[in-house]
Amino acid sequence: MAYRAGLTRYTYQKYEKGESRPGHSANPTLRTLLALTQVLGITLTDLVPGNAPDLRSR
């Protein structure tokens, strides 16, 4: 999966765990998200939760 998406195995494992550094959530780029959707054969909206928080308030 990582290889097909153009990611290192380490980076992909961090995304699977949901963190980029211990205690910090993962924040993949749009390019990474699109690569993953292409490998999985799904759409970008399939990766984004329907109840995503409003980030404008931060």
Order of alpha helices (4+ residues) and beta strands (2+ residues): alpha-alpha-beta-beta-alpha-alpha
